């Protein structure tokens, strides 16, 4: 049976409770019987879903939102030291708990699967959550996006398995002690926290070293950063390493990925046997995520053929190539991709799924630091589209960096031969797209910020 409430987490207050990571932890605590409260900067469907579970959610940040009898205040790395609720917590002597420590406490006593990597964490974690649920194992899970089926990013299950995203961005994945860990890829990102690939490797080595003795690391055999990490871990005697991918040397080898419209048929070779299953999202990138999920489930002792069948029940995660609708023969799809590798993977996936369609992209860069380091590569990725609209940078938690604007991306895209339009006013994008789109086109809204809000607006404008 799953455990109850962790010590001192029975009356938590979350600052930024609507965030993808924070809301998942809050939901699980509420389902375990905690009196959950918190605040967020704006109303959202997430806030409403938390209230439906009995949580108190305040809009805006104010010292008065924090109850005097709160047992802890949960924060993420995005919360600034001058937040009035955080200041009030210090005055009252209420302990402050980082999001990763709260999540780690929820996993205690359970068989944890932690999914790490620069890209693909949400999709792979979701695939595992869906497959394990389909098999009747009733897992708990905490994911960075809402599943299409259950429509939520977290759940408290009665089973003994907990599946969680393991976020490397602030090194918080060092807090977990999983039985099985997945590393999908290792690339330089989160430039405010990592200065070099050596720092990235050191961080992932620490994560791998936290796997319980006798546990398993599932890692790709294809991506250079992951291959380097594997070579650094070979002397870790307490760790079993299982590789997957296209490489002939992979323990779980991807034999073939066959596009079937917006789905893929995947054949792998596992223990000398061929196994074929369907993935309900397009592209090799997502097919490989499914193979990683398969390998992790097998490492827990679940029969591969059962897992393969259950993985076919996965129907997607919101914002991961999510079809928002179709009007007058124009499909609008939403993508969370914000790193050049992710952008390229999603654009290639859409090309493969609809090779005869024109691909129009609305891209919103995410973070000044990421744009400073990777703006050229972002622009080059946009050359895969027939035409692109590029918005101003979404700052999220960052302050502006002098001289760093979307122009870095636009210049690089044009140098690569791309057709790019700069749009400073996001509100005008539906009109811009309506003037560009023709019957049969695909429109992809792309980025980790609020560009997702444009999908319904574009559809509404197209209908007129």
C-alpha positions, 0 to 999 in steps of 0.5 A, spaced: 500 500 500 502 507 498 504 511 504 500 516 507 502 523 509 510 525 510 511 528 516 510 536 517 506 536 510 499 535 513 498 543 512 503 545 506 502 552 503 505 552 496 508 559 493 506 558 485 501 552 486 499 553 479 506 551 476 506 544 473 511 541 478 508 544 484 501 543 482 502 535 482 505 535 489 499 539 491 494 534 488 498 528 491 498 531 498 491 533 497 489 526 495 493 523 501 488 528 506 493 534 507 490 541 508 493 544 502 493 551 501 497 556 496 497 562 491 499 563 484 499 569 480 493 568 476 487 564 475 487 557 471 484 551 470 489 548 474 487 552 480 480 550 479 482 543 479 486 544 486 480 547 489 476 541 487 480 537 491 479 541 497 485 546 496 485 553 498 488 557 492 489 565 492 490 569 486 496 574 487 501 573 492 500 577 499 503 575 506 496 574 509 495 568 504 499 564 509 496 561 515 499 562 521 498 554 523 501 552 516 506 546 517 511 548 511 512 553 505 513 549 499 517 553 494 520 552 487 527 555 484 523 560 481 520 563 487 524 570 489 527 571 496 522 578 497 516 574 495 511 576 501 509 569 503 516 567 503 518 573 508 512 572 512 514 564 513 521 567 516 517 571 521 513 566 523 518 561 523 515 556 518 520 551 515 521 552 507 521 546 503 524 546 496 519 542 491 524 537 490 524 535 497 517 535 498 516 530 492 522 526 495 518 525 501 512 523 497 516 517 494 519 514 500 517 507 501 515 506 494 518 503 488 520 510 484 522 511 477 525 517 475 525 520 468 531 525 467 534 528 460 534 535 457 528 533 453 522 528 453 521 527 460 514 529 460 512 524 455 516 519 457 513 519 464 506 520 462 507 514 457 509 510 463 504 512 468 498 510 462 501 504 461 502 502 469 495 504 470 492 500 464 496 494 467 492 495 473 498 497 478 495 503 480 501 507 480 502 514 483 505 519 478 507 527 478 508 529 471 510 536 468 504 536 463 496 534 463 495 527 460 490 527 455 486 521 458 485 523 465 486 530 464 491 531 470 499 531 471 499 527 478 495 522 482 496 518 488 495 511 487 494 505 491 500 501 488 507 501 490 510 504 484 511 512 483 513 515 477 516 522 477 519 527 472 526 528 475 528 535 473 535 537 472 534 544 471 536 546 478 540 540 480 533 538 484 533 531 481 539 529 486 534 529 491 531 522 489 533 515 490 529 511 485 529 504 483 529 505 476 532 511 472 531 513 465 536 518 462 533 520 455 539 525 453 544 529 456 545 536 453 547 543 455 541 547 457 539 551 463 545 556 462 543 560 468 545 554 472 550 550 468 556 553 465 559 547 461 558 540 459 562 538 464 558 541 470 552 537 466 555 531 466 557 532 473 550 533 475 547 527 471 553 522 475 550 525 481 543 523 479 545 516 477 549 515 483 543 516 487 539 510 484 539 504 490 544 499 490 542 494 485 537 498 481 537 500 474 539 506 469 536 506 462 539 510 458 540 512 450 545 509 446 544 514 441 545 521 443 553 523 444 552 526 451 548 520 454 554 515 451 559 519 454 555 519 461 555 511 460 562 511 459 563 515 466 558 510 469 561 504 467 565 503 474 559 504 478 558 497 480 552 497 484 548 500 478 545 495 472 545 499 465 540 498 460 541 501 453 536 503 448 536 506 441 538 505 434 545 503 435 547 495 434 550 495 441 543 497 444 540 492 449 533 494 447 534 495 440 530 500 435 529 495 429 524 500 425 519 506 426 514 506 421 510 512 421 502 511 420 499 518 420 499 522 427 501 515 430 507 510 429 509 503 429 515 501 433 519 494 433 524 493 438 529 487 439 529 485 446 532 479 449 533 476 441 526 477 440 522 482 436 516 486 439 512 491 435 507 496 438 503 502 436 505 509 439 499 514 438 504 520 437 508 521 431 516 521 430 522 518 432 523 522 438 516 520 441 517 512 439 524 512 442 521 515 449 516 509 448 522 504 448 525 508 454 519 507 458 518 499 455 525 498 458 524 501 465 518 497 466 521 491 464 527 493 469 521 493 474 520 486 472 513 487 468 513 483 462 515 486 456 509 484 451 504 486 457 507 493 457 508 494 449 500 493 449 499 498 455 503 503 451 499 503 446 493 506 450 497 512 451 494 518 447 498 524 449 500 530 453 497 537 453 502 541 449 506 535 446 504 535 439 497 536 441 491 537 436 487 543 438 482 543 432 481 544 425 478 549 421 477 550 414 482 544 412 487 548 417 489 544 423 492 547 429 497 543 433 501 546 440 508 544 442 512 545 448 518 545 444 523 550 446 530 547 446 533 547 438 533 539 439 526 539 441 524 544 436 527 540 430 524 533 433 517 536 433 518 539 426 521 533 423 515 529 426 510 533 423 513 533 416 513 525 417 506 525 419 503 530 413 509 530 408 504 534 403 502 539 408 505 546 409 508 547 416 507 554 419 510 555 426 508 561 431 514 560 435 515 564 442 523 563 445 523 562 452 528 565 457 533 570 455 539 566 457 537 560 453 536 565 447 543 568 448 546 561 448 542 557 443 538 563 439 542 561 432 540 554 433 533 555 434 533 560 428 536 554 424 531 549 427 525 554 424 528 553 417 524 546 417 518 550 417 515 553 410 514 560 414 514 562 421 512 567 426 517 569 431 514 573 438 518 576 443 522 572 448 518 570 454 522 571 460 518 567 465 523 567 472 528 571 468 530 579 468 532 581 461 539 581 458 541 587 455 542 586 447 538 579 447 532 579 443 528 575 438 532 578 433 538 573 434 533 567 432 530 571 426 537 573 423 539 566 424 533 563 421 533 568 415 541 566 414 538 559 413 533 561 408 527 561 412 521 565 411 520 569 418 516 574 420 517 578 427 511 580 431 512 584 437 504 584 439 502 577 440 494 579 440 495 580 432 498 573 431 491 570 429 490 575 424 497 574 421 496 567 421 489 567 418 493 571 412 498 566 411 494 559 412 491 555 406 487 549 406 491 543 408 496 547 412 498 545 419 499 551 424 504 549 430 504 554 436 511 552 439 514 554 446 514 553 453 511 560 455 504 563 454 504 562 446 499 556 447 494 561 449 494 562 441 491 556 439 484 557 440 484 564 438 487 562 431 482 557 430 477 562 432 480 567 427 480 562 421 473 560 422 471 567 421 
